[in-house]
Amino acid sequence: MTNKNKKLIIKDLGKISYQSGLDEQEKYFSEIIKVKKSNYGKKKLFQTNNFLLFVEHHPVYTLGKSGNINNLLTSKKFLREKRIEFFKTNRGGDITYHGPGQIVVYPILDLDNFFTDIHKYLRTLEEVVITTLSDYGISGFRISGQTGVWVKNGKLSTKKICAFGVRASRWVTMHGMSLNVNTNLDQFNHIVPCGINDKGVTSMREQLGKKILLSEVKKSITKHFIDLFEIETWI
């Protein structure tokens, strides 16, 4: 593809249901796929757009396509009583929680505009989070073989602070990452987060001992995303 578009359209959708977030993703994803299909066999190619969506979800547990339902440790009755939704979704990864105080980021990108390498894509998303955490004096890191960003919680304990689950078709991405900022961590007690039972979950608030402004964290994420994906223009 020679007609690469390094422009990024950034949208903050606010606090919405998981289904609403999925509908928004599908809309932009389908838009990009439609353009790519129309380009097949043509000399003059139309550019595809790239989107970065920020959302904060109402309480929900989501299970990835290869996830194990046994990692949901509670009943449907409990979920109804607590008004927590449950979704089986088509992203990668196992089970996780989304809710208030957590920043969920959905990059809907045509990787033909950047690089066609899912491994590199995931590592770059992780780096966005690691550099964002560094802005707050939090040292995030990777664990080999386990997608995500982790922090040391004391001398011996390692906890996940950001989970990832993506889907790609024709090099167009969906889903993304969820960074625990002021998240209610008790909600993770009802699942085996990401199917990993020997490590816990933490948040920026827990690490710093104070509530963090979501708007400021979003600015930091945006800056590092633009830098690391070498975005040329954004709106």
matplotlib code that plots the C-alpha trace (Angstrom):
import matplotlib.pyplot as plt

x = [0.0, 1.6, -1.1, -0.5, -2.5, -0.7, -3.5, -5.4, -9.0, -9.4, -12.8, -13.7, -17.0, -17.4, -19.1, -21.1, -22.2, -20.0, -22.5, -22.4, -18.6, -18.7, -21.2, -19.0, -16.0, -17.9, -19.0, -15.4, -14.0, -16.6, -15.9, -12.2, -12.8, -15.2, -12.6, -9.9, -12.2, -13.0, -9.2, -8.6, -7.2, -7.1, -4.1, -5.4, -6.1, -8.4, -6.9, -8.2, -8.8, -7.4, -9.3, -8.4, -11.5, -11.5, -14.3, -15.2, -17.6, -20.4, -19.5, -19.0, -17.1, -15.9, -14.6, -12.3, -12.9, -10.3, -11.2, -12.4, -15.8, -14.7, -12.6, -15.8, -16.1, -19.6, -23.2, -25.5, -27.8, -24.9, -24.3, -27.9, -28.0, -24.9, -26.0, -22.8, -23.1, -21.4, -20.3, -18.6, -16.6, -14.4, -11.2, -8.2, -7.4, -9.4, -11.7, -11.4, -13.4, -14.3, -15.9, -15.8, -12.4, -10.8, -9.6, -10.5, -8.7, -9.9, -7.5, -9.3, -6.3, -5.5, -2.1, -1.3, -0.8, 1.8, 3.2, 1.6, 2.9, 0.5, 3.3, 4.8, 1.4, 0.8, 4.3, 3.8, 0.5, 2.3, 5.0, 2.3, 1.1, 4.6, 5.6, 2.3, 2.9, 6.4, 4.9, 3.4, 6.5, 5.2, 7.5, 5.6, 7.1, 6.4, 6.5, 7.7, 4.9, 2.1, 0.6, 0.0, 1.7, 2.7, 4.1, 5.9, 3.6, 6.1, 9.3, 7.7, 4.3, 3.7, 0.4, -1.2, -2.2, -3.2, -4.9, -4.9, -7.2, -7.3, -8.8, -7.5, -9.0, -7.4, -4.9, -7.7, -7.7, -10.5, -10.7, -7.6, -6.5, -7.8, -5.7, -6.8, -6.6, -9.2, -10.9, -12.7, -10.3, -12.8, -14.6, -11.6, -12.2, -15.1, -12.9, -9.5, -8.2, -6.9, -6.9, -3.8, -4.3, -0.8, -0.7, -3.1, -4.4, -3.6, -4.4, -2.6, -4.6, -3.4, 0.2, 0.2, -2.2, -4.4, -7.1, -5.9, -7.6, -8.7, -8.5, -4.8, -4.0, -5.9, -3.7, -0.6, -1.8, -2.6, 0.8, 2.7, 0.4, 1.1, 4.9, 5.2, 3.0, 4.6, 1.3, 1.7, -1.5, -4.4, -7.8]
y = [0.0, 3.3, 5.7, 5.6, 7.8, 8.7, 10.9, 10.0, 10.9, 11.0, 10.6, 10.6, 8.8, 9.3, 6.7, 4.2, 0.6, -2.1, -2.7, 1.0, 0.9, -2.2, -0.6, 2.4, 0.2, -1.8, 1.3, 2.6, -0.8, -1.5, 1.9, 1.1, -2.4, -0.9, 1.4, -1.3, -3.6, -0.7, -0.3, -3.9, -4.0, -0.2, 1.9, 5.0, 4.1, 5.9, 6.5, 4.7, 6.5, 5.6, 6.2, 6.3, 5.9, 6.6, 5.2, 4.5, 1.6, 0.8, -2.4, -5.4, -8.6, -9.6, -13.0, -13.3, -15.8, -18.2, -17.5, -20.0, -19.4, -21.1, -18.0, -16.2, -17.1, -15.9, -16.6, -14.9, -14.1, -12.2, -10.3, -9.3, -8.2, -6.1, -4.8, -6.0, -7.1, -10.1, -10.3, -13.0, -11.0, -11.6, -10.1, -12.1, -12.8, -14.3, -12.6, -9.1, -6.3, -2.9, -0.2, 3.4, 4.8, 2.7, 4.1, 1.9, 2.6, 1.3, 2.0, 1.3, 1.4, 0.2, -1.3, -1.0, 2.6, 1.7, -1.8, -5.2, -7.0, -7.9, -8.7, -5.3, -3.7, -5.2, -4.3, -0.7, -0.5, -1.8, 0.9, 3.6, 2.5, 2.0, 5.6, 7.0, 5.3, 6.7, 10.3, 9.5, 7.9, 4.4, 1.8, -0.5, -3.5, -6.5, -10.2, -12.5, -14.5, -12.6, -9.6, -6.7, -4.1, -5.0, -3.3, -4.4, -4.2, -4.4, -6.5, -9.8, -9.2, -8.5, -7.1, -6.2, -2.6, -2.7, -5.6, -6.0, -7.9, -7.2, -8.4, -7.8, -8.5, -7.4, -5.6, -3.5, -3.5, -3.5, -3.7, -2.6, -2.0, -1.1, 0.9, 0.8, 4.4, 4.7, 1.4, -0.5, -3.4, -5.5, -6.3, -8.4, -10.7, -12.4, -13.5, -15.0, -11.8, -12.6, -16.3, -15.7, -17.0, -16.3, -12.5, -9.8, -6.6, -3.0, 0.6, 3.9, 5.1, 2.1, 2.7, 6.4, 6.5, 9.1, 9.6, 10.5, 12.8, 10.6, 13.5, 14.0, 10.3, 10.4, 13.3, 11.4, 8.3, 10.4, 12.0, 8.7, 7.0, 9.8, 9.6, 5.8, 5.3, 8.3, 10.0, 13.0, 14.8, 14.4, 15.9]
z = [0.0, -1.1, -0.1, 3.6, 6.0, 9.2, 10.4, 13.6, 14.5, 18.3, 20.0, 23.6, 23.9, 27.6, 30.0, 27.9, 27.9, 26.5, 23.7, 22.7, 22.6, 20.5, 18.1, 17.7, 17.0, 14.5, 12.7, 12.1, 11.5, 8.8, 7.3, 6.9, 5.6, 3.0, 1.7, 1.6, -0.4, -2.9, -3.4, -4.6, -8.1, -8.5, -9.3, -7.5, -3.9, -1.4, 2.0, 5.0, 8.3, 11.7, 15.0, 18.6, 20.8, 24.6, 26.7, 30.3, 30.6, 33.0, 35.0, 32.7, 32.5, 29.0, 27.9, 24.9, 22.1, 23.5, 27.2, 29.8, 31.2, 34.4, 35.1, 35.9, 39.6, 40.3, 39.2, 36.8, 39.7, 41.4, 38.3, 38.0, 41.6, 41.2, 37.8, 36.2, 32.5, 30.9, 27.3, 25.2, 22.7, 19.6, 21.0, 22.0, 25.6, 28.5, 31.0, 32.3, 34.0, 32.7, 34.9, 36.2, 36.9, 34.2, 30.9, 28.0, 24.7, 21.3, 18.5, 15.2, 12.9, 9.4, 10.1, 6.4, 7.3, 9.9, 10.0, 9.3, 12.4, 15.3, 17.7, 17.1, 17.4, 20.8, 22.0, 20.8, 22.7, 25.8, 25.4, 25.2, 28.7, 30.1, 29.0, 30.3, 33.7, 33.8, 33.6, 37.0, 38.5, 38.1, 36.7, 34.4, 32.6, 30.4, 31.3, 28.6, 27.1, 28.9, 27.0, 29.4, 31.6, 35.1, 38.2, 41.3, 44.3, 47.1, 46.9, 45.9, 44.4, 40.7, 39.7, 36.3, 35.8, 32.1, 30.2, 26.4, 24.0, 20.3, 17.1, 13.6, 10.2, 6.9, 9.1, 10.6, 14.4, 17.0, 20.8, 22.7, 26.2, 29.6, 32.1, 35.8, 37.0, 39.8, 39.2, 42.0, 42.3, 44.3, 41.1, 40.0, 42.9, 41.0, 38.1, 37.4, 35.6, 32.1, 33.2, 35.3, 38.9, 40.4, 40.0, 41.2, 39.7, 40.7, 39.7, 39.4, 42.5, 44.5, 43.4, 44.2, 47.1, 45.6, 43.0, 39.5, 37.0, 34.0, 31.7, 32.4, 31.9, 28.6, 27.5, 28.4, 26.5, 23.5, 23.4, 23.6, 21.1, 18.6, 19.2, 19.1, 16.1, 14.4, 13.7, 11.4, 12.1, 14.5, 15.2]

ax = plt.figure().add_subplot(projection="3d")
ax.plot(x, y, z, "-o")
ax.set_aspect("equal")
plt.show()
